[in-house]
C-alpha cells in the first residue's frame, strides 16, 4: 500500500521536552528517510482517570478501532461503486471540507463535540454508538437502493434477455394474434435449430389447428418466436400433446425447450409496464444520487470520529506504556514500504538504548494492558489504513 493510504500513529516517551524530541525526530527522518512524511498528532489534554479504567478500556480499543475502520472502508467502497455505476467521479473525498489525508495529518481535537473533561470510556462509547448508527443507516439505505436495482434488473432481463425469459409484449402486435369466440393464438418459443421440426409438426399436435397459421415474429441468437392459431377449446390438448409427443417421439425440444405461452395483447398493460419501468429508472437515479450524497457526508463523519478515537487510543496506550504524568510526543508518519525498516530504527533510537534492548524481540510479543499491534515496539504504534 503506497504512502498516502497507510499511516503510522506513533507516540514516543519525552525525556526532556516534547519540542526538543520533535526537533530531533524531524532531523533524523529528513537525514535518513527523507521520503517519509512526518506530522505532529494532536491528542489533546484528555482526562486520565484511574489505571483500572485505562486497563479496562485498552481491552476494547483494538476491537472498536477495527469496527470503526471497517465502517469507514465500507462507506468508501459504496461511494466508489456508486461512482463506477454512474460513470461520474466526484474526486477526492473530504472530511469537514478538507482532503482526507490533510484532515489526518492536521488533526485537531473537536472540544465542542468531545469535551476533554469527559471520561475516556464515555468518549469512546459515544464514538462507537455514533458509528453504529451510521452503519445501521447505511444498511437500510443500501438495501432500499439494491431492492429498486433488483426490480429494474428483473424487468430489463425480461425485456432484453433471450426469448425464453423476456417479456414478449414489445414483440407482438395486435395483428399478430387472433382472439375470438372460438379461436386463440398461442406463442411458441422454439430453439433456432429446431424450427423445421416445429413447422413440420405443429399442425398435427392436436385437431382444429389452423393450417399454416404459424408465423415467425422474432429471432435472437438462441430462439425463434412463432405464433400458432387454433380453436380455444383444444388449446390445453395442444400443449399436452406437445409435451407428450416431444417425449415419446424424441422431439426433445418439445418437452424441454419449447415454450407454449398464452398471450393476450393489451395496450393498457403494455403502457402500464412502460410507466412502471420509467418510474423505477427515475427512482433508481434519485436513490443513487441521494445515497451517494449521504455516503460522502457520512464518510466524513465516520472518519472524523475515527481520528478522535485514534487520539484517545494513542493517549491511553501511552499512559499505560510510559506511566504518569503524561509525557509523550505523538506523531503521524507515512513511510514508503522500502523505508519502513529504517524508520522503525529511527523511532527506536528516539526511545533510548536501554529501553530499546528490553523491547527487542523476534517473536510475537503481547504486552499486558496495551492494545498494540502484533509486533511490540519500545514505543506506541498502530497503523491507519485509509483505504
N, C-alpha and C positions, 0 to 999 in steps of 0.2 A: 504494500500500500504506500503510495507516494506521500511525501511530506505535504502538508496542507490538508490531508484527510485523516492523518493519525498524529495525535499529540500525546506527550507525556506531561502529566501533572506531578510535580516533584516538590518536596519540602526538605530543606537542609537545616541542620541544627546551627544556631547562631552562637559563636563563641564570644565575640566582642561586640560587633554591631551588624545589623542587617545591611546597612549601607556599604560597609567595607566588604562583606561577604558577596553582595551583589556585584560590586566592582570587580572583585577577584574572579567571580564566575564569568562575568562578561569578557574579561581579558583572556581567560583560559579557553573559552569557547571560540572566541574570534581568532585566537592564535592557532589552536589545534583542530578546530572543527568549524571553520568559518562558514560552511554551508548549512549550519544548524540555526534556524531562527530561535531567539530566546526572548521571553517576555516575563514581566512580573505578573503574579496571580494574586488578586485581592481576595483574601478570606474574611476580611472584616474582623472587628474585635468582638468575637462571639462569646456567649456565656459558657463557661467551662462546666459547671455543675459538679457532681461528685465522680470519683473514679469508678464506682459501681455503675453509675448511669452511662459513663463512656464505654465501659466494658460491655454492658448490655446492648448499647447502641451499635457497637462495632460488629456484633454478630449479624445485624441486619443490613449493614451498609452495602456490602458487596451484592447481596441479593436484590436490594432495592435499586442499586445502580444498574444491574443487568436488566431489570424490568423497564426502568425509565429509558435506558439506551435502546432497548428493543422497540418501545413505542415510538421513539424518535425515528428509528430506521424504518419502521412500518409505515409511518406517515410519509416519509421521504419517498419510499418505493411507490406508494399510492400516487403521489404527485407525479413521479416520473412516468408511471403507467398512464395516467390521465393525459399528460402532455404527449406521450407517444401515440395514443389513440386519436387525439385531436390534431396532431401534427403541428401544434403551436407550443413553442417552448418559451417560458417566461423568464429565462435567465437564472442567475444565481439566487438561491434562497436567502432570505434576510431574517434577522431577528431584531425586532424593535427598530426597523429601518436601516440596519447596517448588515453587511455580509456576515454569514455565519462565522467564518474564521476570524473576522475582526471583532465580533462580539466576544468570542472565546479569548482571544489574546489581549483584549482591552476590557476584560470583565470588571464590572463594578457592582458591588452588593447593593440590592434594592432594599433600603431600610423600610420604606413605606409598605412594601409587600411582605417582607420577612423581618420584623423587628429583631434586632440583635440581642435584646434582653430576653427574648423568648427562650425557653429550654431547647436544647438541640433536638431532642426527640420530638418536641412539638413542631419544630420547623420541618424535620424530616417527614413526619406524618402528614403535615399539610401539603408538602410537595407530592408525596406519594398519592394522596387522595385526589389531588387535582389531576394528576396524570392518569389515574384510574378512570376518572370521569371522562376525560378526553378520549381514552381508548374505548370506553363503552359507547360514546357518541360516534366514534369512527366506525365501530362495528355496525351500528344501526344505519348510519348514512350509506356506508358501502353496501350493506345488504339491500337497502331500498334501490340503490343505483343498479346493482347487479340484477335485481329482480326485473327491472324495466329492460335492461340489456338482454336478459334471457328471453323475455317475451318477444322483443324485437328480433332476436336471432331466430326464434322459432318461426315467426312469420316470414322472415327473409328466406329461411330454408325451404319453406313451403312455396315461396314464390320463385326461388332461383335454383332449388335443388333439382334432382333428377325427377322424371315423371312419376317415379314410383312413390315419391313422398310429397311432391309440391302441390300447391293449391291449383286446381285446373280452371278456376273461374276466369282467369285472364286469357285462357287459350281457346275458350269455347264461345262462339257467337250464337245469338238466338236462332239463326237459320241453320245451325249445325244440328239442332235437336228437334225432336218431334214429341210433343206431349198432347195426347188427345184422349178421348174417352176409351179408346181401345189400344192405341199404340204408345210405346215408350222407347226412348233412346238410352242405351247404356254406353258407358265409356270403357274401353279396354286398353290397358297399358301393356304393350307387348314388347318383349326383348327384340332388338333390331334383327337379330339373326334368325328369328322365328316368324317373321312377318309372312312368308309364303305359307307356312303351316297354318297360321291364323286365317289367311284369306281363303285357303282351300277347305277349311273345316268348319268355320263359324256357322254356315247356313244349315249344317246338319246336326248341330248340337242339340236341337230340340225342334219341335214343329212350330209353325207360324213365325218363322224368322223371315223378315222381308228380304228377298233375294237382292244381292248386290247393294245392300244398304250400308256396308262397312266402308267408311271413308277415313283416310289418314288426315288428322288435323295438325299434328305437330310431331317433331322428332328431335331427340337430343343425342348425346353420344352413346347412350345405352338403350333407350327405349323409344317406341313409337306410340302415339296416341291415336286410337281408332274409335269410331262410333259403330254401333250396331243397333238397328231398329227392329222391334218385334212386338208381338202382342203383349200387353201388360200382364195378362193372366198366365203367361208362360215364362215370365222373367226369372222367377225363382228356379224353375226347371232348367232354364238355360245356364244359370250359374252352377247349379248342382251337376249338370251334365258336363260342364267344362272341367270341373274338378275330377269327376269320375272318369271321364274319358282320358283326361291327362294322366291319370294314374294307371288305368287299365291298358290303354293303347300306347303308353310310353310317351305321350305328349307331355313330357316332364314340365315344360314351360307352362302348361295349362294349370297345373296344380301348385307349382312353386313360385313362378314368376308372374304369370298372367294375373292382372287385377281387373275384375269386372266391377265397375263403380257406378252407382246410381248418381245421376246428376240432373239437377233442375236449374235452368238458367234463371237468375233473379238479378235484375239491375240494381234493385234496392239493396240486396245482400252484398253485391259487389261494391257498391258505393259505401256501404257501412264498413266493409273491411278496409277499404282505402282510407276512410276517415280515421279508423282505428290505427292504421299504420302511421298516418301523418301525425296523429296525436302522440303516439309512442315515440316517434322520432323527435318531436318537439320536447316531450317530457325528458327524453334521454339527454338532449342538449342542455336543457335547463338544469337538470340534476348534475350533469357533468361539470358545468360551469360553477354551480353552487358548491359542489363537493370540492372542486379544485381550490376555490377561494377559501373555503373553510379549512382545508388541509394546510394551505400556506400559512394562514393565521395561526392554526393550532400547532403547526410545527414550531413556529416562533415561540409560542407559549411553553411547549414541552422543552425546547432546547434551553430557554432561559431558566426554567425550573431545574433542568439537569445541571446547568452550570452552578446554580446556587447549591444544589445537592453536593456537587463535587467540592465546593468550597467548604461545606460542613464536613465532608469526608476527610479532606486533607487536614482540616483543623483538628478533628477528633483523633485521627491516626497520629498526627504529630505530637499531640499531648501524651498519648499512650506510648509513643516511641521515645520522646525526648524529656518527658516529665514537665513539671510546673516550676516557675510560671511559664506561660507560653513564650517561647523564644526560638523562632524558626523563620526561614525565608522560603516562601512558596513561589514557584516559577512554572512556566509552561514552555516546553521545548518541542520542536518538530524536526527531529534528526532524520536525514535520509537513511535508508537501510544500511548503506555501506559505512555510515558514520556512527552507528549505534554503539558498537563496542568502545569506540574512542570516547564518546560522550559519557558512557557509563563509567569509564575510568576517571574522567574529569570530575564527575559528580562524587565518586568515591573519595577522591583526593580532597574534596571540599569538606569531608566529614572528619578528617584527621586519621592518621595511620593506625592508631591503637584501636579505634572503633571499627575501622575497616577490616582489620585482621580478624576481629571477633565474628563479623558477619559473613566473611567469605565462606562459600560452600559450593561444591559441585553438584550436590543433591538438592532435591526439593526441600525447602525449609518452611515449617509452619511456626509462626510467631504468635504466642498466646496473646489474645486480646487485640490483635491487629488484623483488620480486614484487608490485607495486602494482596498482591498477585502471587502466582505460584512460586516464582523465584523471589527470595528475600534479598533486599539490599540494605546497606547501612544507612539508608535514608528512606523516607516515604516515597513511593512511586506507584502510579497506576496510569493506565492508558485510556485515552478518549478516542474512539473511532467515530468520526463524523458520519461516514457512510459505510 
